Amino acid sequence: MKKIKYVDYDNCITNLTSSIQKYYGLKPNFKTNTLIDQKLQEKEYQNVIIFVFDALGDTIIKKNTSTNHYLQKHQIGTMHSTFPPTTANCTTAFITGENPITTGWLGWSSYYKDLNMAVDNYPNCDALTKEKIIGDNIANRKMPTKELGKIIEEATNKEVKYYSFWPPFKENGCRSLRDFARKIIKLCNQEGKKYIYAYWDEPDKSMHQEGTSTNHIKKIINDIGKILKHIEKKTKNTIGIVSADHGQVDVVPIALYTYYDILNCLYAPFTCDSRTAFFFVKDNKKEEFVSLFNQYFSDFYDLYTKDEIINNHIFGYGLENPLFKDLIGDYVAIAKDKYYFVQSPDGHNFKGHHAGGLVDEYTIPIIVFNN
């Protein structure tokens, strides 16, 4: 069997969540993270907070801050994202404690064979036309998940209560990073044990538009450090475990929609993401597709068969989601350089992106404060 390895599923997001399970007396889903275990064993905390700052990867911190910056001074190690390193996949792993193979949340978009439709999962719209789909969210209906925080609440008979904090795009989301900190501090200073998941969508949102190292990006990251320092100072008996869902790299587009011979081999749009792409290939076009793809893109992407992906556990270990084998298509292309595929003339023009096979995309920090 061809050996393929990207992220280390013994040192990734779901090992951190396994440490959380262990701390609250639950059976861990996977091997626990030793660094987190050691920190959690230091005392019985009133507040345990998991902070996820979107795309605040290890390399992003290193190239945008100095060694005496709050984030670097409090960093105790690194771990990996789940694969691919993209938000829909990795935040779901943080929230559920399960790997992508189990949740079915593999990337930004999914092709649902029974609907014959490629769907952008979060916004619930057609992946090609971006037309909003009326009704309930298709991904949530087809791939329902249960939040680890709710499992902890049930297991502790609500001795530990679960809370989550989000940016403005969610109902009752925080208006700003300052508001985010204010609400977290207020909750932490109330009585009772709490498990808190706190997600913020920067610096990802800005790096997509600007690239990974501008003065504005440095300011955003500096502000994150200041906010964490403020939360540490204004709370007590609290441990904050700070990380990211993934990193980012500077990228250049490839207009895949102009490669008509490639498109002629497909029966559906590619899905997942633009740096890890699932291709759905007509039965009589598979050899032609592989030949053409490698002719054009072998310097930029590695192309794998469905079986190679499955046999190498690229999407992790655990109970396989019933949709998994259909979702990943016939071939999976994983970026090994700075390029990303654009599906249509109206596609995003990114300067920074993620979801590929580069170490900088899937290596994320482990940062801890406790008081």
Buried (B, 14 or more C-beta within 10 A) or exposed (E): EEEBEBBEBEBBBBBBBBBBBBBBEBEBBBBBBEBBBEBBEEEEBBBBBBBBBBBBBBBBBBBBBEEEBBBBBBBEBBBBBBBBBBBBBBBBBBBBBBBBBBBBBBBBBBBBEEEEBBBBBBBBBBBBEEEEBEEEBBBEEBBEBEBBBEBBBEBBEEEBBBBBBBBEEEEEBBEEBEBBBBBBBEBBBEEEBBBBBBBBBBBBBBBBBBBBBBEEBBEBBBBBBBBBBBBBEBBEBBBBBBBBBBBBBBBEBBEBBEBEEBEEBBBBBBBBBBBBBBBBBBEEBBEBBBEBBEEBBEEBBBBBBBEBBBBBBBBBBBEEBEBBEBBBBBBBBBBBBBBBBBBBEEBEEBBBBBBBBBBBBBBBBBBBBBB
